Amino acid sequence: MAVDGGGSASTGSRRSIGRTDRGRPLPLSAGQQQMWFLHRFDPASPAYLMSWVLRVCGGLDVEGLRWAWERVVARHEILRTRYAGDEEPVQLIDPPGRFEVRVVDLTGEPAAGRERRARRIAEWERRKPFDLTAEYPVRVTVLVLGPDLHLVVVSIHHIACDGTSYPRLAAEL
C-alpha cells in the first residue's frame, strides 16, 4: 500500500481481498497463534475465556435458542473451527451442522439451595477449559431453575472472539 502526499492510502488496482484457498490447510493468524500458544502452555487456564450469564425470567424456548445459535455458528465459521498441530497449527473448519445447547435441569433440587447450586454450575461453565483440538470455541449451557426461570451461560475462547466482536455477537444472537 502506498501513501500519497496528502496522507491518504492508495491501494492501487486491487478492489477486494481474495478468498483463501480452502483446498489446503489454513494457517492461524498471528492473534490465533498467540492464543494457541498460550492455550497449549496452560490449557486449564480460564484467562482467555469470555463469558456472560443471562437470567431469563419467563418462559424460555430452549429449542429456539439452540436454533438461533446454530444459525450464528453457521454464519461465522470461526465458531465452528478446531485447531490441530503443534509447531505449525492449522485451522480445521467444520461445515455447518447441529449446535448443541447443554441443558441442566435443577428443578429437582431443593428450592432453598437451587440458586446457590445454579451459581456454582454457572461459574464452572464460565471457567471450564476448552479442548480446541476437539471442540468448538463456543459453549452454551441452560440451567433450568423453574418453568419461568433460567440461566443461560455462554463461554467463548478468545481464539475466536475479542472485545470488539463479543458485543456484536451478543447483539446478533
GUVEX-163827 format. One record per atom (N, C-alpha, C, O, CB): x, y, z. Coordinates in steps of 0.001 Angstrom, whole numbers, plus 500000, padded with zeros to 6 digits. Each point is the difference from the previous one (the first is absolute). Glycine has a CB too. Example, Ala and Ser with C-alpha at 12.3 -4.5 7.8 and 13.67 -1.06 7.14 Angstrom:
# residues 2
513190494310507800 499110501190500000 500900501200500000 501036499981500665 497072498846500581 501542502223498034 500820501190500060 499230501090500730 500509501108500169 500675498264497686 
//
This chain:
# residues 173
500849498835500000 499151501165500000 500893501226500000 500988500057500733 497154498716500480 501520502182497986 500766501243499924 499194501119500623 498771499948500059 502405499275497855 499527501777502544 499339501180500556 500358501173499117 501174500240499716 498887498847502658 498916501653497186 500289501161499160 500397501188500875 499960499908501227 498419499262497016 501997501924501141 500467501173500725 498966500564500966 500374500661500969 501062499837497094 497283499265501707 498951500526500874 499753499125501209 499164500339500838 499804500696497185 501736497841502094 499850499143501167 498929498931499854 499794499228500936 500971502673500394 498549498021497545 498981498968499844 500623498754499373 500948500087499219 497250501675500545 501263497106500584 500535498727499514 499532499742498576 498866500318499643 501175498779502702 500821500338496861 499670499624498632 500239498509499870 501081499510500325 499523502787498759 498399496986500447 500123498542499914 500274499517498588 500067498790499783 498407501040502145 501682501034497130 500252499567498636 498734499477499357 498913500519500254 503434498941500358 497784499498498542 498857499499499257 499200498931500736 498913499637499552 502348500887498413 499240498972503137 499296498949500732 498748500571500662 500070500993500724 502107497793499674 496686500583499348 498720500494500511 499497499219501218 499190500514500771 500274500211496915 501013498031502494 499501499191501111 501080499015500452 500994499777499310 496632500451499830 502155499213501996 500897498968500527 499530498663499439 498818499668500091 501669501657502054 500426497915497281 499652498712499408 499675498950501051 500437500100501147 501018500461496928 497794498454501538 499616498911500891 501165499013500119 500667499703499010 496884500569500353 502687499229501829 501072499048500257 499672498645499374 498845499575499988 501721501630502150 500439498140497357 499851498663499429 499626499032501104 500802499748500899 500872500762497283 497129498949501765 499523499075501029 500412498562499724 499643499098500758 498438502421499630 502664498256498542 500460498662499672 501314499640500677 500547498922499765 498286501306498079 501672500664502991 501261499735500706 499803500348501470 499042500688500353 502348499787497557 499507499056502945 499881500352501424 500067501518500191 500801500686499364 500249497105501270 498100502712500247 499955501428500256 500857500355501208 499729499537501108 497973500568497900 503327500709500790 500831500386501141 499224500925500933 498985500580499614 503088499182498973 498409500366502629 499394500887500974 500487501423499761 501122500219499543 498715497902502132 499310502832498638 500426501396499954 500993500230501141 500162499133500858 497616501616498108 502877500393501051 500957500301501075 499307499988501356 500553499476500967 500812501903497438 497440499187501685 499257500003501259 499598498600500427 500082499659501180 499088502611498270 500392496914499589 499645498618500314 501226499218500451 499911499183500916 498218500920497417 503010500139501035 501232499312500417 500342500336501442 500413499129500765 500419500914496873 498999501201502726 500273500408501383 499054499289500970 500437499472501023 500373502771498156 497891497746500498 499027499331500872 500261498495500057 499875499388501060 498427502386498392 502060497631499414 500304498570499945 501185499670500907 499957499042500772 499156500852496870 501946500916502255 501175499786500841 499629500104501476 500359499132500796 501114501779497383 497815500143502183 499619500185501405 499094498869500489 500112499549501140 500088502932498555 498910497071499432 499108498887500357 500806498716500214 499750499263500953 498373501805497731 502835498665500438 500822498788500125 500898500077501237 500290498979500624 499672500741496870 500474501486502857 500855500203501161 499242499699501293 500564499417500926 500732502319497802 497421498660501344 499184499776501191 498547499777499581 499182500913500108 502383500512501297 498101497364498116 498665499758499438 498856500120501004 498852500186499596 502255498336498791 499176501376502898 498936500087501003 499727501434500453 499066500239500765 501566497480499983 500170503230498787 499830501383500442 498734500618499411 499745499872498802 502743500346501396 496719500449500640 498817500710499495 500320501428499547 499095500764499664 499507497844501863 502685501749498466 500392501380499717 499545500480498621 499771501195499816 502183498460501673 497913499455497558 499652500414498649 498610499542499589 499733499742498827 502671500188500611 496722499975501547 498605499676499738 499164501255500206 500244500782500919 500100496805499791 498687502586498439 499053501101500128 498647499356500248 499656499002499366 501683502579499102 497900498984502447 498706499377500283 498997501025500489 500348501098500433 500808496764500111 497599501740499372 498937500766500620 498948499035500504 499841498897499477 500602503094499030 498838498445502523 498901499234500575 498772500887499919 499992501125500500 501536497536501069 497452500825497804 498758500740499810 498898499332500805 499733498812499820 500986501934497872 498642500001503189 498854499492500765 498745500273499173 499714501145499652 501445499258502612 498111498555497432 498781500125499207 498818499732500918 499801498876500461 501386500409497399 498032501752502400 498789499881500811 498824499921499035 499763500921499218 501256500371502754 498270497632498087 498927499731499045 500355498748499230 501049499400500235 498369503054499571 499733497154499292 500244498788499234 501219500138499099 500278501078499476 497286498437500598 503149499398499753 501148499966499092 499808498833499051 499863498854500426 501683502188501304 498447499255496995 499920498969498971 501424499517499730 500724500588499196 497164500437499756 502503497904501727 501368499507499897 500304499546498575 501103500230499504 498824499072502908 499126500068496932 500215499577498622 500163501213499087 500810499968499073 497861497939501359 500581503148499815 500152501242499236 501362500635500228 500603500531499068 496937499823501076 502948499593501093 501331500515500320 501068499187499276 500942500559499439 498233500226502809 500672497893497769 500938499128499295 500000500316498502 501055500089499373 498587498109502363 499170501968497708 499851500311498577 500699501316499666 500690500099498985 497117498661500962 502014502258500914 500632501306499769 501522499871500041 500695500545499142 497304500616501869 502518498118499983 501452499801500074 500503499228498791 501074500291499475 498803499741503025 499355498994497062 500406499228498823 500155500910498793 500936499832499219 497888498148501687 500278502975498928 500086500934498875 501221500914500133 500687500270499015 496810499658500760 502768500545501441 501166500867500216 501288499235499712 500896500515499330 497832500798502408 501361497462498766 501200499188499797 500155499639498518 501122499937499498 498662499141502849 499125500689496962 500071499709498566 500532501208499231 500741499843499030 497339498542501200 501547502804500197 500397501225499307 501454500390500288 500652500620499160 496971500128500948 502882498893501072 501350500391500398 500873498763500156 499975499349501045 499124502701500112 501667497626497818 500777498763500010 501040499954501118 500426498912500386 499219500957497169 500772501271502971 500959500007501099 499405499303501233 500742499496500843 500269502651498269 497663497824500995 499334499355501136 499853498498499804 499587499293500919 499194502827499501 501553497386498393 499979498551499754 501362499529499499 500115499117499150 497419500986500327 503486500528501089 501375499685499644 500692499310501158 499909500429501151 500161501527497287 500626496964501231 500877499309500957 501429500244499543 500228500470498885 498021497731501661 502706501485500307 501401500306499707 500835498749500201 499831499279500983 499857503130499713 501219497336498360 500822498784500068 501450500346499694 500298500974499309 497732497598500007 502854500605501217 501417500173499729 500725500571501200 499385500544500917 500092499780496682 501830499547502380 500803500502501099 500832501199499560 499744501128500420 500327496572500563 500912502055498182 500898501084499604 499390500873498903 500248501205499963 501693497351500660 497280500862498501 499332500739498936 498503499704500070 499485499274499150 502595500645499377 497210500624502459 498581499678500135 499189500527498814 500367500985499360 499896499064503132 498644499277497243 499103500384498914 498569500042500518 499666499413501029 501886499564497257 497623501734500967 498582500086500315 499256498871499281 500238499747498819 499931502772501498 498946496816500391 499130498977499420 498574500518500108 499407499991501079 502186498093499537 497865502363498267 498674500615499999 498982498950499589 500048499465498892 500916502819500563 498121497431501447 498968499013499721 498836500647499264 499759501199500146 500921497496501889 498596500516497174 498815500553499340 498925500301501043 500013499429501090 500518499287496790 498542502178501787 498908500271500943 499243498721500331 499861499107499164 499931503222499928 499729497600502122 499249498827500442 499249500328501270 499823501165500356 501861497301498596 497886500508501711 499231500188501233 500893500556501103 501099499497500232 497365498617499116 501060502918501326 500704500581501127 499313499533501279 498785500130500149 501934501896498481 500064497437502277 499439499474501234 499964501064501089 500986500697500240 499849497036499141 498034502378501262 499844500819501198 499775499023501141 499030499242500006 500002502782498720 501879498004502239 499886499105501150 498930500544500941 499972501195500292 502466498113499505 496683499811500676 498937500392500927 500206499244501304 500115498775500013 498259501694498083 501672500288503007 500122499417501332 498734500368500751 499768501168500314 502792498969499690 496615498851500283 498728500222500688 500227499905501509 500321498936500528 498373500128497497 501135502048502644 500194500051501445 498676500033500761 499986500231501209 502169500947498396 496745498594499702 498703500095500670 499797498901501035 499136500130500867 499953500913497076 501681497887501987 499906498932500991 500792500291501269 499882499279500991 499801499140497140 501122502636501837 500786500397501178 499080500664501025 498984500585499625 503097499718498948 498260499616502708 499219500732501008 500002501499499684 501045500561499671 499524497689502072 498294502385498353 499860501412499631 500972500892500762 500508500977499450 497096498598500039 502654500100501756 500862500842500837 501424500096499451 500626501054500116 497986498305501856 501910499578497437 501375500003499513 500134500082498499 501116499984499479 499437498727502491 498341501377497325 500019499960498530 500799501154499398 500824499783499111 496952499096500951 501991502335500410 500701501169499467 501501499904500249 500801500322499122 497145501058501253 502434498178500818 501426499858500335 500642498946499102 501105500208499499 498436500463502897 499788498215497397 500532498951499116 500117500514498571 500989499725499320 497994498503502149 500021502512498073 500029500555498642 501188500945499835 500668499984498966 496825499814500885 502770501021501163 501141500912499918 501322499245499943 500911500399499276 497767501307501971 501432497205499513 501229499194499957 500194499382498615 501101500021499451 498664499486503010 499161499948496985 500088499392498656 500327501071498963 500839499779499127 497502498428501538 501008502947499421 500261501083499047 501467500429500075 500634500228498970 496969500552501234 502928499328500999 501412500400500145 500918498943499397 500988500335499346 498452500948502749 500238497434498121 500796498933499400 499935500082498471 501025499889499328 498549498645502690 499232501660497438 499842500088498543 500782501186499436 500555499907498906 497173499032501285 502320502160500536 500734501189499555 501504499764499998 500720500625499221 497442500803501673 502321497685499958 501440499775500155 500477498673499394 501202499742499935 498681501624502136 499187497810497494 500331498678499471 500868500129498745 499637500706499059 498207498371501880 503308500237499054 500904500125498847 499409499390498728 499150499111500049 502778500832501534 498539500555497303 499647499453498693 501119499083499534 501174500259500264 497450501790499166 501016496897499888 500970499184499269 499905500462498553 499169499505499238 500645498462502360 501026502968498030 499897500636498682 500288499056498844 499713500332498850 500939501774502233 499914496719499200 500230499031498928 498744499184499707 499851499464498902 502558500418501761 496688500021500310 498856499111499847 498645500691500038 499008499442499531 502389498842501486 498550502924499536 498698500665500127 500067501428499492 501069500602499890 498390497956502075 499370501957497732 499914501380499535 500307500956501148 499838499643501167 498458499694497094 502143501869501414 500377500956501038 498818500780500585 500189501090500540 501993499094498319 496633499282501041 498819500629500597 499146498901500641 499846498904499461 500182503003498822 499428498430502879 499193499020500744 498817500752500634 500161501106500517 501891497394499958 496766500886499476 498797500585500582 499349498963500905 499784498855499605 499875502662498384 500032498909503239 499343499129500970 498800500737500564 500091501175500356 502087497657500218 496694500471499506 498795500557500609 499771499282501314 499909498773500043 499078501808497699 500920500191503329 499680499452501317 498540500308500274 499599501164500037 502793499120500811 496814498672499345 498564500158500243 499775500005501505 500217498989500669 499176499865497134 500172502286502730 499714500119501425 498519499837500278 499613499690501126 502351501813499126 497207498699498744 498558499866500107 499399500222498634 500721500313499053 499292500453503346 498663499077497476 499378500154498683 500161501415499430 499980500181498783 498384498057501874 501794502753500205 500135501384499553 501297500649500468 500077501224500109 497456498937499910 503491499022500261 501277500559500432 501143499133499479 500087498810500302 498829502167501764 501960499650497142 501130499308499388 501239500876500076 499906501227500026 498546497523498433 502703500613501577 501268500684499803 500598499458498710 500096498787499814 500279501552502701 500026500560496598 500651499606498759 501464500421500125 500310501181500152 497529499054498455 503048498779501327 501439500241500161 500660499816498635 499900498936499388 500074500279503053 500700501833497094 500702499963498712 501479500201500277 500385500959500669 497590499932498060 502856498208500758 501451500120500114 500610499900498611 499615499155499192 500360499853503139 500987501875497412 500687500013498712 501491500171500274 500405500831500813 497558500140497976 502840498232500523 501448500145500133 500449501212499193 499480500274498918 500811497226501416 500675503212500210 500504501220499373 500644499730498635 500210500944499238 500152499999503046 499954497815497389 500555499682498679 498972500289498899 500358500183498837 501115498043502206 497231501814499345 498937500194499021 499269501328500146 499193500360499143 500555497196500816 500520503160501093 499207501193500280 500836500982500806 500799499599500847 497062499057499105 501952502623499783 500725501006500770 499021501022500552 498787499863499838 503267499807498742 498471501341502064 499159500998500638 499120500774499038 498948500502500396 502777499671501317 498685499935497030 499202500695499000 498893499107499448 498866500449499833 503130500933499585 498325497364500300 499014499103499399 499016499433501021 498883499626499641 502806499807498635 498712500503502975 499160499410501050 498646500698500131 498975499319499960 503106500035501242 497868501980498954 498678500641500090 499202499895498699 498770499945500022 502190501624501653 499742498404497207 499288499852498719 499364498629499887 498883499857499502 502707501744499430 499141497381501541 499457498648499996 498763499922500887 498986499421499611 503312499648499970 497788501511501600 498861500001500914 498808500715499384 498869499532500124 502703500411501819 498667501195497391 498926500741499361 499392499206498853 498785500017499801 502332502119500844 499732497168498599 499499499194498878 499103498873500503 498963499704499407 503107500840499274 498337498844502402 499191498910500555 498644500535500425 499165499242500494 502907499552500280 
//
